[in-house]
Amino acid sequence: MAKLALFALTLTAILAFYEVSAYKTTIITTTIEDNGLLPVLDGLDNRRGSQEQCRSQVSIQQLNHCEMHLTQGMVVNPRRPFQQEQQHLQQCCSQLKRVSEQCQCDAIQQVYDEARQQGEVTEMRQMLSKAERLPTDCRLDVQECPLVSPRV
């Protein structure tokens, strides 16, 4: 009788194992090729996505002459103010031309934001004006860059 019970238990275990192993898990993967373009999003989401991508590509150190150009009214060599300003502008233009066209306005915004933090309230209009003229002064591919400036 014990042999029969052992046999029945073994048979039940085998059947249970067979039932459990009969279920298979299927994993489906989808591969999406990246063509390097940003997805087309609506309005602000698209702007925010491109800003994040541009900010990750462009560091403020790469645009140090642009920052110096915008803050020029604060620290100027009294003996050579025009020459120094022109030198910073030329080097700033070189730095901006190394930035991809779709990121140039974001780079100017980034430089303006950084310069604004260092400047005084009275100089912000001058910095904004200089920053808005950079596409024209540097003959960039972008024609104008609408900059965001807080009210002062």
Buried (B, 14 or more C-beta within 10 A) or exposed (E): EEEEEEEEEEEEEEEEEEEEEEEEEEEEEEEEEEEEEEEEEEEEEEEEBBBEBBBEBBEBEBBBBBBBBBBBBBEEEEEEEEEBBEBBBBBBBEBBEEBEEBBBBBBBBBBBBBBBEEBEEEBBEBBBEBBBEBBEBBEBEBEEBEBEBEEE
